[in-house]
């Protein structure tokens, strides 16, 4: 069975941030890392070359494939910051309309500028998504 490409690494989160050319985006990523660390009570860790992850969990699919992934995380992409949550968790549909300017795709939340969203609502989304992931993979 194929091995996951995205694994926890010893790469420096600070170095990842330093490679983000846009100053505003870099500042947003640093702020988001602090918010996510507070919400998850986990330090940031690089997963692969471009995902800043928090915590980890073990999963097993019905196919038998299994592995480790971060509980939640984010990546600075070309157009936005992608926050990795879950597509379904309690409170999601109530909180998303209160978040501010964003897009959703499956379990991903796409934010162009952190100033466009309510940080308290974002923190609640992260806390609830992580709690649900832990519940499902306990």
C-alpha positions as CSV (number, residue, x, y, z in Angstrom):
1,X,0.0,0.0,0.0
2,X,1.3,3.5,-0.8
3,X,2.7,5.5,2.0
4,X,1.4,9.0,2.8
5,X,3.4,11.8,1.2
6,X,2.3,14.3,3.9
7,X,3.9,13.4,7.2
8,X,5.1,15.3,10.2
9,X,8.7,16.5,9.7
10,X,11.3,18.3,11.8
11,X,11.3,21.2,9.3
12,X,11.1,24.7,10.9
13,X,7.7,26.3,10.9
14,X,9.5,29.7,11.2
15,X,11.5,29.0,8.1
16,X,8.3,28.1,6.3
17,X,6.8,31.4,7.3
18,X,10.0,33.3,6.3
19,X,9.7,31.9,2.7
20,X,6.2,33.6,2.3
21,X,7.1,36.6,0.2
22,X,3.9,38.6,0.9
23,X,4.4,40.4,4.2
24,X,0.7,40.6,5.0
25,X,0.2,36.9,4.2
26,X,3.2,36.0,6.4
27,X,1.8,38.0,9.3
28,X,-1.6,36.3,8.8
29,X,0.1,32.9,8.9
30,X,2.0,33.7,12.1
31,X,-1.2,35.0,13.7
32,X,-3.2,32.0,12.6
33,X,-0.5,29.6,14.0
34,X,-0.9,31.3,17.4
35,X,-4.7,31.1,17.2
36,X,-4.6,27.4,16.2
37,X,-2.0,26.6,18.8
38,X,-4.3,28.2,21.5
39,X,-7.4,26.4,20.1
40,X,-5.7,23.0,19.9
41,X,-3.3,23.3,22.9
42,X,-0.7,21.9,20.5
43,X,2.5,23.5,19.0
44,X,2.7,24.1,15.3
45,X,4.6,21.4,13.3
46,X,5.4,21.1,9.6
47,X,3.5,18.3,7.8
48,X,5.2,17.8,4.4
49,X,6.6,20.9,2.9
50,X,3.7,23.3,3.1
51,X,1.2,22.4,5.9
52,X,1.5,23.8,9.4
53,X,-0.3,21.2,11.5
54,X,-1.4,20.9,15.1
55,X,-1.7,17.6,16.9
56,X,-2.1,14.3,15.2
57,X,-4.4,11.3,14.9
58,X,-4.3,7.8,13.5
59,X,-6.9,6.9,10.9
60,X,-7.9,3.7,9.2
61,X,-10.1,3.7,6.1
62,X,-12.6,0.9,5.2
63,X,-10.1,-0.1,2.5
64,X,-7.6,-0.9,5.2
65,X,-5.3,2.0,4.4
66,X,-4.1,3.7,7.5
67,X,-1.8,6.5,8.6
68,X,-1.3,9.6,10.7
69,X,-2.4,13.1,9.9
70,X,-2.6,16.4,11.8
71,X,-5.8,17.1,13.7
72,X,-6.0,20.4,11.9
73,X,-3.7,22.7,10.1
74,X,-3.3,25.3,7.4
75,X,-1.2,26.2,4.3
76,X,-0.5,29.4,2.6
77,X,-1.5,28.8,-1.0
78,X,-1.3,31.2,-4.0
79,X,-4.8,32.7,-3.7
80,X,-5.5,32.2,0.0
81,X,-4.8,30.5,3.2
82,X,-6.4,27.1,3.3
83,X,-7.5,25.9,6.8
84,X,-8.0,22.1,7.1
85,X,-11.0,21.3,9.3
86,X,-13.7,18.7,8.6
87,X,-16.6,18.8,6.2
88,X,-19.1,17.9,9.0
89,X,-19.0,18.6,12.7
90,X,-21.5,19.9,15.3
91,X,-21.9,23.7,15.1
92,X,-20.3,24.1,11.6
93,X,-23.4,25.3,9.8
94,X,-24.3,27.8,12.6
95,X,-20.8,29.3,12.8
96,X,-19.8,29.6,9.2
97,X,-22.3,32.4,8.4
98,X,-20.8,34.4,11.3
99,X,-17.2,33.9,10.2
100,X,-16.9,36.7,7.6
101,X,-15.5,36.6,4.2
102,X,-14.4,33.0,3.2
103,X,-15.0,30.1,0.9
104,X,-15.6,26.5,1.7
105,X,-14.6,23.4,-0.2
106,X,-15.3,20.1,1.5
107,X,-13.4,20.2,4.8
108,X,-11.3,23.2,3.8
109,X,-11.9,26.8,4.7
110,X,-10.3,29.3,2.3
111,X,-9.5,32.8,3.7
112,X,-7.8,35.5,1.7
113,X,-7.0,37.9,4.6
114,X,-7.3,37.0,8.3
115,X,-8.7,40.5,8.9
116,X,-11.8,39.5,6.8
117,X,-12.9,36.9,9.4
118,X,-13.9,37.0,13.0
119,X,-11.0,35.3,14.9
120,X,-13.3,34.2,17.8
121,X,-15.6,32.4,15.4
122,X,-12.6,30.9,13.6
123,X,-11.3,29.6,16.9
124,X,-14.7,28.1,17.7
125,X,-14.7,26.3,14.3
126,X,-11.2,24.9,15.0
127,X,-12.1,23.7,18.5
128,X,-15.3,22.0,17.3
129,X,-13.6,20.4,14.3
130,X,-10.8,19.0,16.4
131,X,-13.1,17.7,19.1
132,X,-15.1,15.9,16.4
133,X,-12.0,14.4,14.8
134,X,-10.8,13.2,18.2
135,X,-14.2,11.7,18.9
136,X,-14.3,9.9,15.6
137,X,-10.7,8.6,15.9
138,X,-10.5,7.9,19.7
